[in-house]
Amino acid sequence: MAKDLLFEIGLEEMPARFIRGAMEQLRDRMIKWLDEHLIQHGDVAVYATPRRLAVLVKEVAEKQKDVHEEVKGPSRKIALDENGQWSKAALGFARSQGADPDQFTFKELGGTEYVYVSKSQTGVATSTILSAGLLDILQAMNFPKNMRWGSYDFKFVRPIRWIVALFGSDIIDIEVAGVKSGNITRGHRFLGKETVIGQPADYVEALRKGYVIADVDERQQLIQQQINSLAQQQGWNISVKEDLLEEVLFLVETPTVLYGTFEESFLHIPQEVLITSMREHQRYFPVLNDQGELLPYFVTVRNGNAEHLDVIAKGNEKVLRARLSDAKFFYEEDQRLDIKDALSKLESIVFHEELGTVGDKVRRIRRNAEKLAALLDVNTGVAESVNRTAEICKFDLVTQMVYEFPELQGVMGEDYARKAGESDAVAKAIFEHYQPRFAGDAVPASEEGSIVSMADKIDTITGCFSIGIVPTGSQDPYGLRRQAAGIVQIILEHKLPVTLPALFDIALETHQHFHDLKRTKDEIRKDLADFFGLRIKKTLADHVRYDVVDAVIASGYEDVVSVIARGEALMAAINGLEDFKTTVESFGRVSNLASKASTEKVRSDLLTEPAESRLYEAWKSVSGEYRQALQERNAPEALRLLSNLKDSITVFFDTVMVMAEDETIRANRLALLKAMDEDLKQFADFSKLVWA
């Protein structure tokens, strides 16, 4: 026989950002507890709203499984001492299994006799252990932030107000922080009422009658359907960001979509400002036309039914009007701030106590950018724009708008710079130098934006490394991994002719110019190389197999564009060329013997066999083109040229005795292989490839 199990924790409203994780945690803990206690069960469903976390388990067995098992212990040789008595090891094994040595038997396994003990345990009724089990599950729950209430020492995400714990129709007795379990749940805070749950299977529909949509997926579909319907009726494009939809989903129990308006006079403010204000302060969805331009409407989701929506809309309009008025005030006030005055204020903002102010950082960015521009050999106009961008790229940090909405840094800088008379190239680069801001974000499109972005990011990374702040594990408070990945993205997107060591040298020289380094340059440079190596490995892993990643990384990753190109070319060859495995095997034969060579200087007059002469000529004929292809980052062509050596290599090994008795001849043949192997290893360490 089996019964359904329902466990609901009723709470004060939880922070929306905690709820999905808590819901999944409750499900996982319930499944783990049931499995550990050998209680068979069916499907597990979880539900969550701002005021509840619940799990419903179908067909939970009324009794634990009986256990019958045979446990292997030490071998006979270890279990018995020289007198034939049980040894300490055997007695310890008996204690660990709760058995008496008289219960031991011997069985042969792999030619050796071992002690075995048979154990049987009769399962107990599920109902007798559920109370302690559910209490353990609840008390083990963890959250990003907890709180206590009343005089209780117990901590939870929010105060617990009710608990429903049912096994079939039977109430499971639990008490937490003065709250006893029962079979009564609560509906919507204002529209619903207390409801008795007769059976766990009644839970979802009972809450629906109480104006609560408990199923998260159903609630999300309902919101999306209403938004889509409204957009179709009005001919709008309603901008729905996934993170905002997720937050709204966990702010409501009965969702009803409605819209309101705001004055068109606000539309002269940059739409990014209006959209940010609507999303961040009010959790509204902005409305756009077909051209992506903001319209004077907003969409919101009410936690309730469709009654009196006009009143609700007017209330929201009033609140939004005040928010947008603030934004308008900030925007107009900011434009009175001269860029030069803004830059002077950066001198009083601390970037890091050991790395100086934001003003200090700007000076480092400017020096880095100047050197990068020279390294990339940009034209004079671009170099001038790079210099000006680097000089003023952070000025908007002291504006009221960015203070209110930090996510608008760069956005407001671009707008204010244009209004202050800066060139389009500089204004655009101020915005772009923050890109990419997150995984999947666009990289700067312009040369100026790309250079200043890299100058900024490598300054932060090198500065932190120079004072011993190196990310470990999941700890990365300064977002250094994201910034390193951004540099890699920029280099790849624009195929910039800049190597990582050159970038490190620029940043290290700049930091040393402005302040003393706490660590040596070599230490910092090594940590930077390892750190960027991991970012490049991750980038490669998104496109190629793990063994291909290892193979090309082993040949060096200083040139980011080259290592990615080599990885992709190698993967394409593995997937597309039928005989590529034999080609790689021929490379392996070269590498295996090359390690025995003491020199790579080959004397052509000592090539006595036709096959070795042909191999030497074949290698010499492709070596120059091959190295040129690598230099030009043309990895497919470089690999094609290497592959042309396969037949000559095969004939060489089939007809020539490399380890000849004549020491001079032997050394020369090994030198030929070593010279070839040096070329091979510039592309990849082919020995790391794994074949099925």
KACORJO-V824137 format. One record per backbone hydrogen bond with DSSP energy under -0.5 kcal/mol. CO is the residue of the C=O (numbers start at 1). NH is the residue of the N-H. If there is no record, write none. Layout:
co->(CO	CO)
nh->(NH	NH)
This chain:
co->(1	3	4	5	6	7	8	8	9	10	10	15	15	16	16	18	19	20	21	22	23	24	25	26	27	28	29	30	31	32	33	34	35	38	38	40	43	45	47	49	50	51	52	53	54	55	56	56	57	58	60	62	66	67	69	69	71	74	75	75	76	79	81	85	87	88	89	90	91	92	93	94	94	95	100	101	105	107	109	112	113	114	115	116	117	119	121	124	125	126	126	127	129	130	131	132	133	134	135	136	137	138	147	149	156	159	162	163	163	164	165	166	166	167	170	171	174	176	178	179	180	182	183	183	185	188	193	195	196	199	200	202	203	204	205	206	207	207	208	210	212	214	215	216	217	218	219	220	221	222	223	224	225	226	227	228	229	230	231	231	236	237	237	238	239	241	242	243	244	245	246	247	248	248	253	254	256	258	260	263	264	265	266	270	270	271	272	273	274	275	276	277	277	278	278	279	284	285	286	287	288	289	293	295	296	297	298	299	300	300	302	302	306	308	309	310	311	312	313	314	315	316	317	318	319	320	321	322	323	324	325	326	327	328	329	330	331	333	334	336	338	339	340	341	342	343	344	345	346	346	346	348	349	352	352	356	356	357	358	359	360	361	362	363	364	365	366	367	368	369	370	371	372	373	374	379	380	381	382	383	384	385	386	387	388	389	392	394	395	396	399	400	401	405	406	408	410	411	412	413	414	415	416	417	418	423	424	425	426	427	428	429	431	432	438	442	446	447	448	449	450	451	452	453	454	455	456	457	458	459	460	461	462	463	464	464	465	466	466	468	472	474	475	476	479	480	481	482	483	484	485	486	487	488	489	490	491	491	496	499	500	501	502	503	504	505	506	507	508	509	510	511	520	521	522	523	524	525	526	527	528	529	530	531	532	533	534	535	536	537	538	539	540	540	545	546	547	548	549	550	551	552	553	558	558	559	560	561	562	563	564	565	566	567	568	569	570	571	572	573	576	577	579	580	581	582	583	584	585	586	587	588	589	590	591	593	594	600	602	603	604	606	609	610	611	612	613	614	615	616	617	618	619	619	620	622	623	624	625	626	627	628	629	630	633	634	635	636	637	638	639	640	642	643	645	646	647	648	649	650	651	652	656	658	661	662	663	664	665	666	667	668	669	670	671	672	673	674	675	676	677	678	679	679	680	680	684	685	686)
nh->(62	60	168	57	166	55	10	164	53	161	162	18	19	19	20	22	23	24	25	26	27	28	29	30	31	32	33	34	35	36	37	39	38	40	65	61	58	56	54	52	14	11	49	9	47	7	45	58	5	42	3	126	68	121	71	119	117	115	78	79	80	87	84	81	91	92	93	94	95	96	97	98	99	98	103	104	116	114	112	109	76	107	73	105	71	69	67	64	128	129	130	131	133	134	135	136	137	138	139	140	141	141	156	152	147	12	10	165	182	8	172	6	168	170	167	173	181	179	180	176	163	165	185	197	195	192	187	185	198	202	203	206	207	208	209	210	210	212	211	188	214	48	219	220	221	222	223	224	225	226	227	228	229	230	231	232	233	234	235	236	238	239	288	240	241	245	246	247	248	249	250	250	251	252	213	304	302	300	298	266	267	268	269	273	274	275	276	277	278	279	280	281	282	282	284	283	286	299	239	295	237	292	289	297	262	287	260	285	258	302	256	304	309	312	313	314	315	316	317	318	319	320	321	322	323	324	325	326	327	328	329	330	331	332	333	334	335	336	337	338	342	343	344	345	346	346	347	348	349	358	359	350	358	355	356	351	352	361	362	363	364	365	366	367	368	369	370	371	372	373	374	375	376	378	377	383	384	385	386	387	388	389	390	391	392	393	395	397	398	399	403	404	405	408	409	412	414	415	416	417	418	419	420	422	421	427	428	429	430	431	432	433	434	435	441	436	450	451	452	453	454	455	456	457	458	459	460	461	462	463	464	465	466	467	467	469	468	518	519	470	475	476	472	479	483	484	485	486	487	488	489	490	491	492	493	494	495	496	498	503	504	505	506	507	508	509	510	511	512	513	514	515	524	525	526	527	528	529	530	531	532	533	534	535	536	537	538	539	540	541	542	542	543	544	549	550	551	552	553	554	685	555	556	500	560	563	564	565	566	567	568	569	570	571	572	573	574	575	576	577	578	580	583	584	585	586	587	588	589	590	591	592	593	594	595	596	597	602	604	606	607	608	613	614	615	616	617	618	619	620	621	622	622	623	624	626	627	628	629	630	631	632	634	633	635	638	639	640	641	642	643	644	645	646	649	650	651	652	653	654	655	656	658	660	663	666	667	668	669	670	671	672	673	674	675	676	677	678	679	680	681	682	682	683	683	684	686	688	689)
